[in-house]
Amino acid sequence: MDRGLWRGGSGRAALEFCGPGRAGAAGRMGVRVKPASFAYHVAGSVPEAVALLGGLGDEAKILAGGLSLVPMMNFRLARPSALVDVTRIPGLSYLRADSDGLHIGALTTHRAIQTTTDPAVRRDFGVLPRAARWIGHYPIRARGTFGGSIAHADPASEWCLLAVLLGAQVVLQGPGGQRTVPAAEFLHGYYTTDAAPDEMITEVWFPRMSGRAVLTEFAQRAGDFAIVAAAVRADIADGTVRSADVVVGGVGPLPARIGTAGLAGQPAVPETWQAAGELAAAQVDPSSDNHGSAEYRKKLTATLVSRALAQAAGE
Ligand SMILES: Cc1cc2nc3c(=O)[nH]c(=O)nc-3n(C[C@H](O)[C@H](O)[C@H](O)COP(=O)(O)OP(=O)(O)OC[C@H]3O[C@@H](n4cnc5c(N)ncnc54)[C@H](O)[C@@H]3O)c2cc1C
């Protein structure tokens, strides 16, 4: 790497990456890359990342695992003027279960969640390690981060679904300090969130839950994003549903919460799960695209919700 391309400033180093045939701001050819030109900064701490984002303006973006952002840059669907690489910030990769619930550091990889051996996480939040296997394939899970998935806000993302289902809180650090936003309010629509350009997600916190949660989905090929995914939580006692929550992904711009009030008091039997699946299908309004028609997505919704509830009931 040509060290001459490094530009200093307030102790922060930046590297210029130039799109094909483009010269960098200094007039030299920077490191030649596929995306449009951008400057590259490395943050050593959360305050430094926030300060960099504030100084670089609204076109700068955080770089975490890069698995969603870099392909979008390569296709020129995203053209950030600068990247702030947060992957070297220490202390943001953790899973911590305590009396409040489960705290997940923003830089925790999908793989770290999938393979956690923490008995408290496996006992009380086992749905997260179990759900991780649905995310992409091994290299994606080894590098992609929990915070990156929530920030990317794909409506079929497993973590977005579970965050909405279980009432998770997204913790953000910005120039004015820290704030916490419920996941359902944090997600605004396709790839848009409540995060300001100079804010960074540092943690997502899941409160304790009652009952058992399950996520299941259908994709055309293993490793693809789900065409439809269903996440459910069911609290069942003495063969009767005490309460249940259902969230469906892949049927609109946001994880869709299904009205489940009618499930309380119902017997925990296959007919109840089937009826709940049909009720969910009636409540979603998906569009057709080249992965499946609206009607197909509704059928998947009915099947997957019914299947997930049966699994949550231990069938
Ligand atoms: C082939 C393939 C298959 C995949 N399959 C799935 C799948 O089945 N399910 C699934 O959920 N995902 C899937 N993904 C996406 C993957 O999970 C990504 O890891 C994830 O979407 C983004 O995480 P990242 O760490 O790579 O973030 P990046 O790509 O680095 O960033 C994504 C966005 O989030 C922002 N961002 C990142 N971290 C933060 C932060 N801490 N605070 C604020 N903003 C931040 C970035 O600026 C950018 O806008 C797949 C990706 C690929 C390439």
The ligand as a MOL file (V3000), in Angstrom:
LIG
                    3D

  0  0  0     0  0            999 V3000
M  V30 BEGIN CTAB
M  V30 COUNTS 53 58 0 0 0
M  V30 BEGIN ATOM
M  V30 1 C -24.6950 -13.1930 0.2330 0
M  V30 2 C -25.2800 -12.4960 1.4320 0
M  V30 3 C -26.3380 -13.1080 2.1130 0
M  V30 4 C -26.8990 -12.4780 3.2280 0
M  V30 5 N -27.9520 -13.0700 3.8540 0
M  V30 6 C -28.5150 -12.4640 4.9150 0
M  V30 7 C -29.6250 -13.0390 5.5970 0
M  V30 8 O -30.1090 -14.1190 5.2470 0
M  V30 9 N -30.1520 -12.3590 6.6300 0
M  V30 10 C -29.6360 -11.1560 7.0590 0
M  V30 11 O -30.1580 -10.5630 7.9960 0
M  V30 12 N -28.5870 -10.5990 6.4480 0
M  V30 13 C -28.0140 -11.2150 5.4000 0
M  V30 14 N -26.9510 -10.6250 4.7800 0
M  V30 15 C -26.4740 -9.3180 5.2740 0
M  V30 16 C -25.5200 -9.5200 6.4440 0
M  V30 17 O -26.2280 -10.0170 7.5640 0
M  V30 18 C -24.8540 -8.2020 6.8660 0
M  V30 19 O -23.8890 -8.5920 7.7830 0
M  V30 20 C -25.7160 -7.1720 7.5440 0
M  V30 21 O -26.8610 -6.8260 6.8030 0
M  V30 22 C -24.9690 -5.8480 7.7350 0
M  V30 23 O -23.9970 -6.0000 8.6930 0
M  V30 24 P -22.5360 -5.4840 8.4400 0
M  V30 25 O -21.8450 -5.5720 9.7540 0
M  V30 26 O -21.9470 -6.2370 7.3110 0
M  V30 27 O -22.7850 -3.9450 8.0940 0
M  V30 28 P -22.2270 -3.0160 6.9160 0
M  V30 29 O -22.4540 -3.6590 5.5910 0
M  V30 30 O -20.8440 -2.5730 7.2370 0
M  V30 31 O -23.1970 -1.7720 7.0900 0
M  V30 32 C -24.5520 -1.8410 6.7080 0
M  V30 33 C -25.2050 -0.4810 7.0070 0
M  V30 34 O -25.3150 -0.2640 8.4010 0
M  V30 35 C -24.5710 0.8920 8.8090 0
M  V30 36 N -23.9540 0.5320 10.0850 0
M  V30 37 C -23.1850 -0.5590 10.3280 0
M  V30 38 N -22.8970 -0.6500 11.6290 0
M  V30 39 C -23.4860 0.4210 12.2240 0
M  V30 40 C -23.5540 0.8790 13.5850 0
M  V30 41 N -22.9660 0.2180 14.6070 0
M  V30 42 N -24.2680 2.0070 13.8450 0
M  V30 43 C -24.9020 2.6790 12.8390 0
M  V30 44 N -24.8570 2.2880 11.5460 0
M  V30 45 C -24.1530 1.1740 11.2460 0
M  V30 46 C -23.6030 1.1590 7.6720 0
M  V30 47 O -23.2470 2.5260 7.5860 0
M  V30 48 C -24.4090 0.7150 6.4660 0
M  V30 49 O -25.3270 1.7140 6.1050 0
M  V30 50 C -26.3770 -11.2210 3.6770 0
M  V30 51 C -25.3050 -10.6210 3.0050 0
M  V30 52 C -24.7650 -11.2490 1.8910 0
M  V30 53 C -23.6190 -10.5780 1.1850 0
M  V30 END ATOM
M  V30 BEGIN BOND
M  V30 1 1 1 2
M  V30 2 1 2 3
M  V30 3 2 2 52
M  V30 4 2 3 4
M  V30 5 1 4 5
M  V30 6 1 4 50
M  V30 7 2 5 6
M  V30 8 1 6 7
M  V30 9 1 6 13
M  V30 10 2 7 8
M  V30 11 1 7 9
M  V30 12 1 9 10
M  V30 13 2 10 11
M  V30 14 1 10 12
M  V30 15 2 12 13
M  V30 16 1 13 14
M  V30 17 1 14 15
M  V30 18 1 14 50
M  V30 19 1 15 16
M  V30 20 1 16 17
M  V30 21 1 16 18
M  V30 22 1 18 19
M  V30 23 1 18 20
M  V30 24 1 20 21
M  V30 25 1 20 22
M  V30 26 1 22 23
M  V30 27 1 23 24
M  V30 28 2 24 25
M  V30 29 1 24 26
M  V30 30 1 24 27
M  V30 31 1 27 28
M  V30 32 2 28 29
M  V30 33 1 28 30
M  V30 34 1 28 31
M  V30 35 1 31 32
M  V30 36 1 32 33
M  V30 37 1 33 34
M  V30 38 1 33 48
M  V30 39 1 34 35
M  V30 40 1 35 36
M  V30 41 1 35 46
M  V30 42 1 36 37
M  V30 43 1 36 45
M  V30 44 2 37 38
M  V30 45 1 38 39
M  V30 46 1 39 40
M  V30 47 2 39 45
M  V30 48 1 40 41
M  V30 49 2 40 42
M  V30 50 1 42 43
M  V30 51 2 43 44
M  V30 52 1 44 45
M  V30 53 1 46 47
M  V30 54 1 46 48
M  V30 55 1 48 49
M  V30 56 2 50 51
M  V30 57 1 51 52
M  V30 58 1 52 53
M  V30 END BOND
M  V30 END CTAB
M  END
